[in-house]
Amino acid sequence: MLLPPAAQGVALSVTLDDLPSYLAYYRHEITPGHHLIVARRGITYGALTAAYIRGLPPWARRRLYAALGQPDPVDTPELEARMRWWDPEWPVSEASVRLLEDAGCHAGLITPWPHKWTTHTRVRA
């Protein structure tokens, strides 16, 4: 079972935002049964994974990793390290959050979030 009975029926969304450098992410229950994880913009995958291992509830961590087809790094760290497609030194990007949402939404694991950065048009060189 991916989620314990208490976590079934709970919505989970993810976004990026400008947070203080000492804060990797925070989780907030925005409405009863809907949790939002806000990760620090520019954080690396490695730093975010370490923070998730230290503080994210297992049901939420497993749901995030399952949405990407990855094993939970707490349950099987060796397998997760072999299967991961990202470099731990890469920064988490808005595109990767969209990928997580797209994959997780179809599996019923992630609820898309109306990111405030989607309302801005950016020109990238």
C-alpha positions as CSV (number, residue, x, y, z in Angstrom):
1,M,0.0,0.0,0.0
2,L,1.4,3.4,-1.0
3,L,-0.4,5.3,1.7
4,P,-1.5,4.5,5.2
5,P,-5.3,4.6,5.6
6,A,-5.0,8.0,7.5
7,A,-3.3,9.6,4.4
8,Q,-5.7,8.3,1.8
9,G,-8.0,11.0,0.6
10,V,-5.4,13.6,1.4
11,A,-4.3,16.0,-1.4
12,L,-0.7,17.0,-1.8
13,S,0.6,19.9,-3.9
14,V,4.2,21.2,-4.5
15,T,5.6,24.5,-5.5
16,L,8.8,26.6,-5.4
17,D,9.2,30.0,-3.8
18,D,11.8,32.3,-2.3
19,L,12.5,31.1,1.2
20,P,15.3,31.9,3.6
21,S,18.6,30.0,2.9
22,Y,18.2,28.0,6.2
23,L,14.8,26.7,5.2
24,A,14.8,23.9,2.5
25,Y,11.0,23.6,2.4
26,Y,7.9,23.9,4.6
27,R,4.7,22.0,4.6
28,H,1.4,23.7,5.3
29,E,-2.1,22.3,5.5
30,I,-3.9,24.9,3.4
31,T,-7.3,23.4,3.9
32,P,-8.3,20.3,5.9
33,G,-6.9,17.4,4.0
34,H,-4.8,19.4,1.4
35,H,-1.1,19.8,2.1
36,L,1.2,22.1,0.2
37,I,5.0,21.6,0.1
38,V,6.8,24.9,-0.7
39,A,10.5,24.2,-1.6
40,R,13.1,26.9,-1.7
41,R,13.8,28.2,-5.2
42,G,17.3,27.2,-6.3
43,I,17.7,24.3,-3.8
44,T,19.5,21.3,-5.2
45,Y,17.9,17.9,-5.5
46,G,20.4,16.5,-3.1
47,A,19.7,19.1,-0.4
48,L,15.9,18.8,-0.9
49,T,16.1,15.0,-0.7
50,A,18.1,15.2,2.6
51,A,15.6,17.6,4.0
52,Y,12.7,15.4,2.9
53,I,14.3,12.4,4.6
54,R,14.8,14.3,7.8
55,G,11.4,15.9,8.1
56,L,8.7,15.0,5.6
57,P,6.1,12.6,6.8
58,P,6.6,9.2,5.2
59,W,3.2,9.2,3.4
60,A,4.1,12.5,1.7
61,R,7.7,11.5,0.8
62,R,6.5,8.2,-0.7
63,R,3.8,9.9,-2.7
64,L,6.3,12.4,-4.2
65,Y,8.8,9.7,-5.2
66,A,6.1,7.3,-6.5
67,A,4.8,10.1,-8.7
68,L,8.2,10.1,-10.4
69,G,8.4,6.3,-10.6
70,Q,11.2,6.3,-7.9
71,P,11.5,4.3,-4.7
72,D,11.5,6.1,-1.4
73,P,15.2,6.9,-0.5
74,V,14.4,5.9,3.2
75,D,13.0,2.5,2.3
76,T,15.6,1.5,-0.3
77,P,18.5,4.1,-0.5
78,E,20.7,2.0,-2.8
79,L,17.9,1.4,-5.3
80,E,16.9,5.0,-5.3
81,A,20.4,6.1,-5.9
82,R,20.7,3.7,-8.9
83,M,17.3,4.7,-10.4
84,R,17.3,8.5,-10.0
85,W,17.5,10.4,-13.2
86,W,18.6,13.7,-11.6
87,D,22.0,14.7,-10.4
88,P,22.0,15.7,-6.7
89,E,23.8,18.9,-7.6
90,W,21.2,20.1,-10.1
91,P,18.9,22.8,-8.8
92,V,15.2,22.0,-8.6
93,S,13.5,23.9,-11.4
94,E,10.0,25.0,-12.2
95,A,10.0,22.5,-15.1
96,S,10.7,19.6,-12.7
97,V,7.8,20.7,-10.5
98,R,5.6,20.6,-13.6
99,L,6.9,17.2,-14.5
100,L,6.1,16.0,-11.0
101,E,2.6,17.5,-11.2
102,D,1.9,16.0,-14.6
103,A,3.1,12.5,-13.6
104,G,1.5,12.6,-10.2
105,C,-1.8,14.0,-11.3
106,H,-2.5,11.2,-13.7
107,A,-1.6,8.7,-11.0
108,G,-3.8,10.5,-8.4
109,L,-0.8,11.2,-6.2
110,I,-0.3,15.0,-6.7
111,T,-2.8,17.8,-7.0
112,P,-1.6,20.6,-9.4
113,W,-1.1,23.9,-7.7
114,P,-1.7,27.4,-9.3
115,H,1.9,28.6,-9.0
116,K,2.4,32.3,-8.8
117,W,5.4,32.0,-11.1
118,T,3.1,30.7,-13.8
119,T,1.5,34.1,-14.0
120,H,4.7,35.8,-15.0
121,T,6.2,35.7,-18.5
122,R,10.0,35.2,-18.4
123,V,12.4,35.5,-21.3
124,R,15.3,33.1,-20.9
125,A,18.6,33.5,-22.8
